[in-house]
């Protein structure tokens, strides 16, 4: 079986890995780099819990082969806070608005929400709902998630 | 997921040689392929990653033929200001598809090749002539609410799920295809194969061929176009019924009409019947509904999807009225 040498750039650090070609970016982050903030939900591309940024754009880590992500800048929830540990404004807004219950979907929600604001797709609550529709929350914390994102968008 | 060898060619020429190997499959955005491979619905021995190849991602709307590089991302096309202005049906079809995460990854070429969402195909165990030729079709006496009404047979009633392909079917669209030995251009109407008697075959693409671009003949009807999509939920769902309508108007009268249907056929489905009703008509709601009725006159509903006939009639009418206001 083939073993691939894959160099991943994750949260500004370079990692050299030897991987089975079947390894997804999601599995590489969690199982090989110990970055378990990115969650496995459906592992199917439908729930959004594995959302990370690839070259600055939100994508689903379960549908990207790790080998395909080589040479691209990957950012996960672990890379969001400032160097001194100060939470990213979106993380702070999720806390302030209690935008979660069980918290399992939250890393994906926050990564998606950061992009939603950066893309300019958070101008109204309806627009936030539309552009966050790829992130499911089975606890249905949606109203507070929308409020948190709207807050950050207003401050931006 | 079955084991495979991963290759990452540096040029299209290398990729075409790799893709010609028996058992090779091409990987672009991965949103369909990785999912299919994980479910053992695709088991390539060799995966040829073309997602990073240069020169295949441009969108050029300036000439008499619009040109969409096969590796352009759905999100980029969906938010292209000129496309939204001049061909709203095309931009809307992308914007109303998938989620932003998927649109950031999925490519315009790969989108054409997405496979049916039929649960009996996807579950990997039910009798399915598409997955295991000759095994039968579980949808025929099963849950067929999502299934197609056009381009089906007793062997397969699966539905083509793509919005982009459906919207493109309302225009003069062609698919540019390369292989190591040759290149060819196939009209979109001939690119997908109605599932019919050989459900396993979905397009005319041969082993070793790669879609490199999609072209659309420029038309003033682009501005008078829309893509209407009705879903079980408001966002992030496949179409129950969708319709693209592109019109040129002469006052209140329709000078030319193009209509295509999604969510109801085994391939992007152009409705000449609806176009004939609209052309020359004064566009009222009643005329739109007559066009919708004509569009679904030949529908072959199953046990749970007959509602798509009435829904489809209204979707066509709504799309026609929206398009006429833009034309």
Interface residues (C-beta under 8 A of the other chain):
Chain A: X1 X2 X4 X20 X21 X22 X24 X43 X44 X45 X48 X51 X54 X57 X58 X59 X60 X62 X63 X64 X65 X67 X68 X70 X71 X112 X115 X116 X119 X121 X129 X130 X131 X133 X134 X135
Chain B: X1 X3 X4 X5 X6 X8 X27 X30 X31 X34 X35 X37 X38 X47 X49 X51 X52 X75 X98 X99 X100 X101 X102 X104 X105 X234 X235 X236
